[in-house]
Amino acid sequence: MLAALSEPDLVVRQVSANVSSLLGLHPDAVLGNSLEDLLGSQQFEVFRARLLTTEDLIRANPLRLFIGECKLETNCVVHRQDGVLIAEFELVNGVCSLEPPLNLAAHIAIPFSAMQRATDIVDLCRVAATDVQELSGFDRVMIYRFDAEWNGEVIAESARSSRISYLGLRFPASDIPVQARRLLLTNPLRAIADAASAPVAIIPEIGPLTGRALDLSRSFLRSASPIHIEYLHNMAVRSSMTVSIIVEDRLWGMIACHHPVARPVDCSIRAVCELLGGILASQVEWRIINSALQSRLASRKRLESYMAGMEASTVLFDTQALESPWLLALLDADGLISRIDNVVLAQGATVPEESLLPIITKLKNFASRGIASSNMLGVLDESAESYANQASGALYVGLSEGSSDYLLLLRQELIETVTWAGNPDKAVNADTEGTLHPRTSFAAWRETVRGRSRPWTELELENARFLREQMLRLQAAGVLRKTVQQVREITQS
């Protein structure tokens, strides 16, 4: 049951329609009256005192309350949204709770220690999936990681009775659209106790305090969309819970829990699962940052050594230095084409420069600080499709503003077989009346992806920028040396 209250009088301004079935009260008998009528004076004072003495409502939650004349035992969770105090009451009877009660060692310290010992992020997620499943009792727990295009991949799974496994399968971005991802950031834990239950209306629909529908974006009891309920039904899932994995203020992935029958879990289980999700996120973030730092230090050391060799050369840009395999290794490229003072050099797996001219022009036009990249050259320019099997990715490094000098690092095509959970092209379809429906099949569906190379990482782009800055510095120093030498020759003649 949900009640929207005004403050400081704590009068009920909106209430969920199931107040009739739960408490035997017509909504009109509740609306406009103090919450004290539902709680009784003693509990009402406890409720009000908790609000008055706690600025952070998280500290006030949950509060065990007995509501109505029938003294229905509930856990009450409150939050403020859009100037409204929203109180959500969940039944205690029939809800799965921590048995025995919360044990810090078993529920938090041991899982945390196991996560710390994990060898890598995938192993870390395996540990988390197992811990969350043991704690929550859900039949299947999956760790789902988003890619750059918001497709998700199941990188860890802990399943009990099901013979179906989603491990390694990908789910298209349309399964979790933009608005759903926003909610996952706003409200990091969502649960559906019973996907077969009917939604309950809020009365009145338009709130008298705001003049609009009640904002339920942070409400735990908020109903899911019909298309998501149908999606769960098609997966033979009746109860679910998701915990967001937020890394550097961005949705990195989520813990998805599924159960074949109704499974309401109480706020204590949810709170510990949310905490484990936060621990997992912090471990993922630490490992990503640490790995990036180590890679950055190692690559910068190699790059500085490479540039020192060029600087020691008597030639502005030493041909032998440019032809060194160090540069290809540093930027993880398969080939290099360079044009300096109209001299074109090539090494490794390359394509003739004349074939690359349209790509070079486009990369140069949208370059930022002289750097541009693409791992799908065929999308950038159709002409690149003719040599996609030789080069599907390129990193352009412009060496001056006023000349055509450049470095172009190339990557070969990476032919990848992607296994989706169902055909991604049929993720959503419309019936004859225009109503949207999710797909009905989640069987493994394989797709061969061509015309792409390995994507260029931010570290590689950063190294390319550093390389360009240093080469421009050497170029300027070389011009200065040449000018000084000319002045000496003139003064000595």
N, C-alpha and C positions, 0 to 999 in steps of 0.2 A: 504494500500500500504506500501511496505517496501523498504528501500534503505540502502545499506551498503556503508559507506563512509571511505575514507582514511583521515588521519589527518597529518598535520594541514591544508592541502589545501581544505578539504571538497569536494573532487571529488567523484562522484557516481561511485563505482566499481561493484556493483551488484544491481539489482532492480527487484521487483516482476513484473511478466508478465502483471498484470492487469493495469499497467501504460497506456496501450493502451486503455482499456475500460473506465478508469476513466478520463484520461487527453487527450486522442486522440493522444498520442505520441508513436512512435515505441520505444521499449527498446534501440535500437541502437542510437536513437537520444538523449538519456539520459545518457547512459554509457560513461564514460570518460570525462564528462562535470561537471562543478561545480554545486553544489546544488543551487547556486545563479540563475541559469537559470530557476529553478522551482519556486523559492520563490520571485524573484525580489530583487533588491539591498537593499531596506529598510528592508524587512523582513529577508533577509540573514544576515544583520549586527546585527539584534536583536538576531537571532539564534546563530551566532558566539560569540557575546558578552556574551550570557547566558552560553555558554560552557566555555569560558575563565575565567569568574568570579566565577564559581561554580565548586569546586572539586568534590563534591558529586552530581552526576547527578540526584539523587532523587529530589533535590531542584530545578532542572531545569525543572522538569516535572509537568504537561503537559504544552505545549506551543501552544497557538491558532495561527494557520497559514492558510493562503489562498494560495493554490498551483495551478500552471499552469495558462494558459491564462484565463481559465474559473473561476479562483479564487474559487476553491472548498474549502469550509470551513472544516478544520480538527483540531483535537487535535493531537499534535506531542509528542511522548514519546521516549526518547533516552536512550541507555545504551551502555556500552563498553563490548565486549566479544571477547576474543582471538585476541586482538590488533585491532579490527575493531569497528568503531562507527556505531551502528545500529539505524536508525531512523524509527519509525513506525507511520504511519499516519492513523488516524481513522476518518471516516466521522462524522460530527456533526449532519447533517440532518437525521432524522428518528431514532436517538438513544435515549434510555430512559435516562433521567438525573434527578438530584435532583430537585424536584418541591415542594415548593419553594427552592431556593438555600440553601446550607449547613447551618443548624441551630445547633450550638454546643449543646444547651440544649436538643433539641428533638432527634438529631441523635447520640449524644455521651454521654452527662451527664446523661440523663434519663436512657438509657440502662445500663450504667455503674453502676448507683445506684441500679437498679433492680437486676443486677448480684450480687452485693455485699450482697443484702438481701436474696439471694437464700439459702435454708437450706442445700443442699448437691450438689454434682457434677451433678447428674441427673436433679435436679431442676434448677441448673445453666444453663445446656444445653437447657432445655425447654425455659427458658427466652431468651437465645441467638437465638434459632431457630425462635422464634416469632419476635424478633427485626430485624433480618436479612431479614425475609420475608416482614415485613412492609416497610423496607427501599428499598429493591431490587425489590419488586413486583413479584418475582417468585411464581409460583403456589404451589410448595412444597419445603420446606427446611428441611433437615434432619441433625442431628448431628450423626456422624458415628465414633465409637470408636474401635480401633484395640486391639486384644488380643495378647498374647505372640507368637502365630503362624501366626499373621497378618491376621486372619479372622476378619471381621468387623461386628459390631452389631449396629443397629440403636437404640440409647438410648433416642432420642428426635425427635419430628417431628411436624411441623406446616404445615398443608395442607389446601387449600381453597376449590376447587371444586371437587377434586378427591374422589371417594368412596373407593379407594384402600388405604390401610395403610401399611407401611413397619415397623412401630414401633415394636421393639422387635425381628425383623427378623435378621438373620445373613447372611453375604455374604462371600463366600470363598476367601481365600487369592489370588487365581488366577484371581479374578476380577480386582485387582490392583497389577500387578506383580512388581517385584523388581525395574525394570527400571522406572516404573511409580511412585513408592514411592520415588525414588531418585529425580525425577523432582518435586515432591510435596515439598521436602525439599529445593531444589534450587530455585524454583519459587512458592511461597506460594499461589498465586492466579492464577487460570486458568479459562478461559471462552470459551464457544463455542456459538457464537451468533446464528448460524443456522447450525444444523447438516446436513441439506440437501444441503448446499452449496458445490461447487466443490473446491478442493485444487488448489492453484495458484502456479505455478512454479517460481523459482528464477533464473534469467538470469544474467550471466552464472551460471551454477550449481556449478562449481569449482571456488572458489574465487581467483582472481589474487593476493590478499594480503597474503593469507595463503597457497594456493595450495591445498585446500581441501574444502569440502562443508561447507557452513556457519553454525556456531554453533548457533542454535536457542533455546538452553535449557532455556535461560532467556527471550525469546521473547514472548510477550503476543499474537501476531498474529499467532504463530506457529500452524500448523494444527495438529489435533489429529490423532491417528492411525486409519486405516480403521476398525479394529476389535472393537475399542471403539465406533466409530460412529455407527456401526451395533448394538452394545450393547445398546446404547441409543435408537436407532430405535425400538429395541425389547421391550424396556420399555415404548414406546410411548412418548419419550422425544425428543424435537427438539432443545431446548436451555438449556444449563447448565452452572453452575459456581461452582467452588470448592475453598474453603479457607482452607489452612492447619492449623491444631492445633498442634503447636510444643511445647512440654513440655520437659525441660531439654535437649535441642538439639536433641530430638528424635520425630519422627512423632507419636503423641498420637492418632490423629484422624483427621477428617476433617468435614467442613460444606459443604454439598452437596445441591445445588439448582437446581431444575428441572422445566421446563416449556413446555407445550404441543405445543407451536408455537414459531416461531423465536422471540428472545428477545435480541437485542443488548443493553448492558448497558454501559454508558460512564465511563470514568476514575474517575469521582467524586464519583459515586456510588460504584465503585470497591474499591476505596481508603478507603472509610468509612467502607465498609464490611470487608476489610482486617484489618483495625484498630479494629473493633469489634472482629474479629477472634483473634487478638493479645491480646485484653483485656480478652477474654474468656480463652485463653491459660494461661495467667498469673494468672487468678483466679483458674483455674484447678491446676496449678503447686503449688500455695500457699496452696490450700486445701490439696493436696497430701502430701506436705512437712509437713504441720502443723499436719495432722492426723498421719503421720509416727512418728513425734517427740513426740506427746502425747502418742502414743502406746509404743514407745521405752522407755520413762521415766517410764510409769506405769509398763511395763513388767520387766524393769531392777530393779525397786524397789521390785517387787515380787520375782524376782530371787535372789537378794541379801539377802532378808529375808529368803528365802529357804536355801541358802548356809550358812547363819549364824546359822540356826538350825543344819545343818550337822556338822559345825565346832565345835559347843558346845558339840557334842556327843563324848563319850569316845571311840567309835568304829570308825575305819577308814571310812567306809561307812555304816552308820546306816541303817539297813534293814527297820526300820519303816519310816525313812526319805525317802528312795527310794520308798516305797509303798504309800507315801502321794499322794493324788489326786492333790496336787498343781502342781506337775511336768506335769501331763497330761493336766491340765488346761492351764499352762504356754505355752506349745508348741502345744496346741489344738490337742492333740492326743487322740485316742480311746483306745489304749492299750500300754503296755510297757513290754518288756522283757529285763532283765539285766543279765549279766554274770560277776561276780566279784570274783576273787580267786576261780574259778570253781564252784561257787554257782549261780544257775540260779533261778531268781525270775520272776514272771509274775503277771500282774494285768490288769484289764479292759478286753477289747475285744482283744484276742490274738490268735495266731496260735502256735502249738507245735514248740519248737526250732529246732528240727531235720528237720522239713519241711522247715524252713527258712534258713538253712545253705547255700544253693546255692546263695540266695539273699545276705546274710550277707557277703559271700566271695567276691561277685562282688562289693558290696558297699564299702567294705574295700579296694579293689584294686584301685578304682578310687577316694577314699576319698582325699580331700584337707584339710590339717591341721586337719585330723582326722574326718572330717565331710563329709557325702554324703547323698543324698536324691533322691527319685523317687516317682512320683505319678502314675506310670504305671508299677507295678512290673512284669506284664505279658510280657511287652516288654523287660524288663531287663533280665528275665529268664522265659522260657516257663513253668517251674514247678510251678510258682506262679499262673498260671491260675486255678489250682485245688482248690485254697483257695481264689480266687479273691473276692468272696462275703463276706469273713470275713476280709480280709486285702488286699487293692490294693495300698497302699502307705506306705513308710517307711522312717524314718530318722535315720541314723546310726551315733552314737557318739563313736568313738574309745577312750578308756581310757588310753592307753599306746602304745608305739611303739613296745615293745618287748613281749607283752602278748596278750591273747585273750579276755581281759576284754572289755566290750562294753555296751552301752545302745542302744536299738532298739525301737524307738517309731513307732507305727503303726496307720494307718488310714483306716477306713472301706471304702468299695466301695461306690462311690457316683453315683447312677444311674441318669443320666441327660437326659431330653428330649430337644433336640436342634431344634429350628424351623428355617429352612433356607429359603431364598428367592429363591426357585428353588432347584433342586437336585444338591448338590455340586459336585457329581461325574460326572455330565454332564455339568460342567461350560464352558468347551471348547471342541469342537469336530471338526474333519477334514472331508471335503467332499472327493469325489472320486479323486479329483485332488490334494489333500493334503493341500488345503487352510483351515486355521483355522477360525472357526465361534463361536461366543458366544452363550450361551443357549437362547432359545426363550421364556422360561417360567420362571416367577418370583413368581409363586404361592407358598404359604406356603408349605414347605416339611419338615416333622418331622422325626427326627432320634433319636433313643435311644442310648446313649453312655454308654458303660459299661467298666469295667476293669480299672477304674480310681478313684483316691481319690481326695480330695481337694488338690490343689497344695500347696507346702510348700513356704511360703513367705520369702523374704530376711530378714525380722525382726526375723522370727522364726529360720532361719539358723544362724543369728547373735547371738541370745540367746543361741542356741546350742553350738556355739563356746565359748561363755563366760562360759557356764556351764562346758564344757570340761576343759577349762583353770583353773577354780576354783577347780574342782575335782582333776586335776593333782597336783595342789598346795597343796591340803589337803593330797593327797597321799604321796607327797614328805615330808610334815611336819610330817605325821604319821610314815614314815620310819625313819625320823630323831629322833623322840621321842623314837621310839623303840630302835634305836641304842644307844642313850644316856642312856636309862634305862639299857641296857645290859652292857655298860661300867661301870655304877655305881655298878651294881651287882658284876662285876668282881673285881673292886677296893676295894669293901667292904668285899669280901670273904677272 
